[in-house]
Amino acid sequence: MALKFMTADEAAALVNNGDICGMGGFTPAGAPKDVPTAIAKRAEAAHAEGKPFKIGMYTGASTGDSCDGALARAHAIQFRTPYQGNKDLRTELNAQSAHYFDMHLSELAQDIRYGFLPKPDFAIIEACDVVEKGDMVEIVPTAGVGNMLTFCELAPKIIIELNAAMPATMRGLHDLYEPADPPQRREIPVYKPSDRIGTDCITVPASKVVAVVHTNRPNEVGKFTPLDETTQQIGNNVAAFLEAEMKAGRIPASFLPIQSGVGNVANAVLGALGENKHIPAFEMYTEVIQDSVVGLMKEGRIKFASGCSLTIGADKLQDIIDHMDFFKDKIVLRPQEISNNPELARRMGLITINTALEADIFGNINSTHVCGTKMMNGIGGSGDFTRNAYISIYTTPSTAKGGCISAFVPMVSHLDHSEHSVKIIITEHGIADLRGKSPIQRAHEIINNCVDPAYRPMLNEYLEMSKTAQTPHTLSCALAMHEEFLKSGDMRNTKWENYKR
């Protein structure tokens, strides 16, 4: 059966209002580009004629601007899950122009298979190679996997962007495995990051492939901003903490695999771990493989990295492509159902390092909502890893907006990770070890070690208001710092007497 090659516009014409599309990739790495943009054009044309046109969207995580951005600007998204990072899409979600339900990244694929969520009508994916084998087709992913294995399995129609910017030599980077559903599910036989248990391609019936679109588009992964003094110090503090844990015998001398979140702080942390020669060369079991990993592999400081995507700049990706023989036995890309799997995090003893948007003085973490109402990006994989970590670490700069916002408040305005799962918090000022401490002890640990000095007297004063409770809150003041920011634009103006009643 011959594959149907067509343009992006012709492929987009197959998608109708109300259809649900499962987009491949994870972050902009491996996300489709031309077909989503063409779908957005269809939506704009339909809207100009007064006709409805919106699609449901499943993804792996965030995508590139040609996917999330184009569709958001076209007002073409009916619902979206599980994670996003596009400013135009964020505007749509916070205006309630599109529905968004935030999910742990490890759960979406299985929730669709279980029937908790509707199955996709289309899988729209990117590939570096498509091989016809009789009535079957082998699809080789590119720099990101996400949920595309399950999307291709469940969707009756598959649209493939065959991207010439991604060479077929990427075959062999991937380990594609889907666990059986209960009650047939067995243990996932990954015991160390380098274990491979699946296939290097996705095999589907050729009859399901309704379009193959030739493209030549680089990933839309943005560059990381240069390290500043704050992010560098956070990274140094994380490295110092882990070094001390090794010396105390709480981390094995051979070390443990690292999971690291996304962004500049996470990149700085990995760089600091690589530079600290008291920490042995280590492995990673994570969701995104970032820029710093490439250099640390070449230096021998990272031995192996298992992830879901190569969320790296164009120069780093080209380095991997140009030296594929070196990297192919040091990197594996998996579906996020496996890269973020709680069973594997607990089994391998991951040291997890994620970023907090906001924390409270008792150790609860807000990863998602600004002032409790405005969605930023989503919970991502942080919950998958935090609850099941050997040691769970959260990092954050102590302030934002030039000091007008404190990352530490009496009560988080939105709760994503409770104090029961958060073991360590680290800022540029220091380290709060919350293990084995009561709420009031945690509060003193966080205020004394992590909070910006400008906010320490204010938060200590808050603690003094209630001395007859296990967790000393004064409810009328618990969100006063947020209220003050919304009123005056500066949390430092908070006066408890203006809110206490």
N, C-alpha and C positions, 0 to 999 in steps of 0.2 A: 504494500500500500504506500503510494508516494506521499511524502509530506506536502502540506499546502503552504507554499511560501506566498506571502502577501505583504503589503505595506502596513504601517502602524494604523493608519486611518481605516484601512479595510478590516483589520483585526478588531479595532475599537467598535466598528459598526455591528459586530456580533454581540456586543454587550448592551443590554436593555435596561431601562429604568426599573429599579427594584431588584436587580441582580446583586448577588453577593460575590465579591471577588476576594480570593486569598492571594495576597501579594508575597512573592518570594523575597529572600534576602533577610538581613538582620542589620539594623541601622542602614545608612545609605549603601553599605557594602552588599553587593549582589541584588539590590532592589531593581525592579523594572523601571524604565524611564520613558521610552517613546510611546508605549501603548497607554499608560496612565495619562500622559499628556494629551494624547489623541482622544481619550475618553472625556477628559475635561473640556476639550473643544466641542465635542458632541453635546455635552451638557450646556455649555454656553449658547450654542445654536438653538437647542430645544427651549431654553429659558427665554431667549429672544422672541420665540414664537408663542410664548405663553404656555409651554408644555412642561410638565414635571420631568426631571431627570436627576435621580440620585441613586448611588449604589451603596451597599453595605461593604465595609472593608475590614478584613482580617489581615494582619501583617505578622512579622516576626517581632519587630520592635519599631523604632522610628524608621523612616525611609528617607529618600532624597527629596529635594525640592521639586523635581520633575514628577514625583508621585504625590506625596502628601500636600506639597505646596500648590501644585497646579490644580489638583482636585478641590482643595479648600477654597482657592480663589474663585473657582467656578461654581462654588456652592453646590458641589456634586456629591457630598458625602451624607448619607442617611445615618449611618452609625459607624463607629470606629473603635477598634480594640487591637492589641492590648497596651501599646506604649507609643508615644509620639514626641517629637521634638521640634516641630516646625512652627514658626511664629504665626503664620497665617492660619494654620489649623488650630493653634491655641486660641486665636481670636474667635474662630467659629465655635469652638467648644464652650468657651466662657460666655459667649452670647447666646448659648443654647440653640444655635443654628444647626448643630449636628450633635447627635447623642454619642456619648463616650462612656464606656465602662472599663475601668482600670482593672487589670488582672495581673496575677503573678505569671511571669513569662513561661514557667514550666508547665502551666496548666491548660493553656488554650487548646493545644492539639488534642489532648485527651478529652476535654470538655466537648469539643465538636464531635469526636468519635462516639462519646457516650450519649449524644443526642441532647445534651443540655443546651446547645446552641445549634442554629440551623447550619446544614452543610453548605459549603460554597458552591455556587453555580459555575464559577471559573477559577482556575489556578492561573495566575499571570506571573511568570517566572523568568529569570535570566539564566542563560547557560553559556558555557564556553565551548560546548560540543554537543551535537545531537547525532546519534548513530542509529540507523535503521537496521533492525535484525528481524527480518520476516514481518510478522504482524505485531512486533513489539518495537519500542523505541527506548534507547538509553539516553538519559539526560544527565549531563555533567554540570553541576552548579559552578558558580564562580567564587567570589570572595566572601559570600555570606550564605548561610543555609536557612536559618529561621525555622519556619513551620512548613516549608515547601514539600517535604516528604508526605506529610499528612494531607496537605492541600491537593497534591497530585493524585493521591489515593482516593480521596472522597469526591473531588469535583468531576462532573461528567465531561467537562470541556477544559482543555489546557491550551493556553497561548504562551509560546516560548519566544523570548527575545534572545536571538543568537548573537552574542556580543563579540565582535572581532577584536575589541580592545582587551579581551581576556583570553589568553591562549589556551588551546586544548591541553597543553602540558600541565595545566592545573589539575587534571585528573590524577587522583592518587592522594590529594590533600584531604579528601573527605572520607568520613566514616558514617554512613547513613544507616540508622537503626531505629526501628520503632518497636516499643515493647508491646506485648500482648495485653489486651484489656482484661480486667478482673472478670471471672475468677481464674482465668488461665495464666495470669501474669506470674512470672518467675522473677528471681533476682536479676538485676542488670549486671552482666559479668564484666564490669570495669573495676579494676582493683588498683590501678595506678593510671596517671594521666595519659600515658602512651599506649595503653591497651586499645586495640581495634577489634570491633565486634560486628561490623556491618559491611556494607558494600561501598564502592567508590562512585556509584551512579544511581539514579532513580530510573527504574524500568516500568514503563506504562504501556498499555495497548495503544498501538498507532492510531486506532479509531478515535481515541480521546483527544489527540493533538489536532485542534481545529485550525491552528495558524502558527507559522514560524515566521518571525519578522527579523530580518537582518538589521543589526544596529552596530554602531562603533562609538560607544560612549564610555568615558572613564567614570569611575565611582564618584559620587558627589560628597565625599568625606571632606569636611573642612579642616583647615590646619589648626593645630593646637596653638594657643597663644604662648609666648615665651614665659618661662618660669619667672615669677616675681619672688620677692623676699618671703612673703607669707606662704605661698605654696611650697617653696623650697624648705622652709622651716617645718611645715607640717610633714613633709616627706622625711626629713631628718629625724623628727620626733617618732614617727612610726618605726623607722629603722632602729632607733635607739631602744624603743620598747621591746621589739622582737629580739634584739641582741640580749637585752637583760633577761627576757624570758628563757632564752637558751642557757644563759649562764646559771639561772636558777633551777634548771632542769625541768622546766615546765613545757618546753618544746624540745623534741629529740635533737640530738647533735646533728643528725642527718637532715634536719629541718622538715617542713611539711609543705604541701602544695599551697600556692597563693591563688586566691580569687580577688580580682580587683575590678571595681566599677568603671564607669566611663567618665572622661573629662580631664581637665588640666591637673586637678589635685591627684587623681589616680595615676596619671602619667608621671607626676613628680614623685609620688610614693615609690613607684617601680624603679625610677631612676636612682632614688636614694638607697633602696635595697640593693641595687646592683653595685653601687659605689661602696657599700659597707662590706669590707673584706672579712669582718667577723661573722657575717652571714654566708654560709656556703652557697655554691651554685644551686639554684632551686628550680622546681617545676611549677607550672601554672595549670590550674583547672578552673576555667573562667568562661564568661560569655563573650566578651570582646577582647581581641588581641590588638593592643595599641602600639603607637609609634615606638615607644621606648623598648618594647620587647625585641624588635628587630636588631637594634644595635647591641642589646645585652646578649642576644643569642650569638652574634658574631664574636663577642668578647668572651664567650663561654660562661657567662654569669647566669643565663637561663638555659637549662638543659632541654626542656620540652615545654610546649604550650598547647593545651587543648582548649578550643573555644568554639564559638558559633559563627564568628566572622572575623575577617581581617579589617578592622575599622582603623585604617591607617592612611596616611597621606599618599599622594600619587608617587612621590619619590621612593617611599619605603615599599610600596607595593611593587614598583618596578624593580627594586632591588631583589625582592623575593622571586619575581618572575625571571630575572636575569640569572639568578643563582638557585634555581629550583632543585638541583641535585643536592645542594647543601641543606636547604630548608625542608625538603619533603619528608625527611625522617625526624624532623624536630617540631612539626606543626600538624595538627589534625583539626578539621572543622566538622562539627556535629550538629544535628538538629537540636534546637533549644530544649526540647523535652528531655534530652540527655545531658547537654552541657549544664543545664540548671537543675538537674534532678536532685531533690532532697536526699534520696537514698544514697547517692554517690557522694554528696557533700559530707554527710555524716560518716560514711565508711572510710573515706580517704583522709578525714581530719583536716578539712580546709581551714586555713587562716583567711578569713573574709574581710575585705576592706572596701567599704562603701561610703558614699557621701551623703551627709544630712543636709536638707534644706533648713531645718530648724530642729532644735532639741530643747527639752525642758530640763529643769534642774534636778529632776528625779530619774532621768535617763530614757524617757520616751522620745521617739524620733518621728518627725514629719518629713517625709521624702517628696511630697507631691504638691501641696497646696500653699499658695501665698496668702497669708492672713486667714487661712482656713477655708477660703472660698474659691480662689482663682487657681485652676489647674495649671501647673507648670509643665511637667512632662509625663509623669506616671511613676508607678512603683518599680517598674522594670523587674530585674531579677534579684533585687536586694533582699526581698523577703524569702525567696527560695534558699538563699545562702545563709542569711543571718540566723534564722531559727535553728539551722542544722550545722552551724560552724563548730570547729574545735575552739577557736577564739573569734568572736565577732567584734570588729572594730568599725567605728564610724568616725570619719574625718569631716571637718568643716572649718573654714575661716571663722574667727570669732565674731566678726561684724561684716556688714554689707552697707552699700550706699554711703561710703565715706564715714562710717561709724553711726549713721542714723538708725540702723537696724542691728539689734543684737541677735546673734544666732541662738542665744540661750534666753529662755523666757520661763515664767513660773509654770505655765501649762501650755503644751503644744496646741496650736489652733486646729490641727488635724492629726490624727494618730495613724501611723502606718506600721511602726515597730514598737512593741511595748518594752518597758523596762526589763521584763523577764528574759528577753532575747539579746539585749544590748550589754555587752561585757566591758568594752573599752571605748572611750571617746577621746579624740585627739584634735587639738587645734594648734595654731602657731605658738600659743603660750605654754602648752604642756599636755600632760596625759592624765586622764581620770580613769582609774581602775575601779570599776563598779562591782567587781566580783565579791560576793559574800558580805555586802554592805546593806544596811537598812536604808529606807528612803531618806532620812535626815542625814545619814552618813554619806549617801550618794550626793545629796545636794551640796554638802560642804566640799566634797571631793571635786565636783564639777566647778563650783564657783571659784574655789581657790586655785585650780589648775588650768581650767579651760576658758573661763569667761574673760572678756576684755576688762582690764582694770577700771575703765570708765563705768562699767555696769555692775561691778562687784558690790559696792555699798548698797545699791538699789535692791539687788537680789537678796543680799543678807538681811536687809530691812524687811523684805517680804517674808522671809522665814520667821522673823521675830514676831510677826503678827499672830501666829497660831502655834501654841506650844502644847496643846492637849490632844494631838491627833497623830496617828501613825504616819500619815502623809499630810504634812501641815499646809493645807491650802486655805486661803481666804477667797471664797468663790467670787465675791463681787470684784476682786482685784486680779483674778487669775488671768484674765485676758486684757488687763489694763494697758500693758505695753503695746499690744496690737491696736487697741482703741486710740491710744495716744499717737501712734504712727499715722493712722488714718486721718486723725484730726490735724496734727501739726507737722507731720512728715519727719519726726525725730523722736525715737523711743527714749532718748535721754531726758526729754521733758516730762517724763512720767512722774507724777506726784501721787503716792498711794492715797493720801487723804482726799483727793478729788474723786476717788472711785469707791473708797471703803464705805460700807453702810451696815 
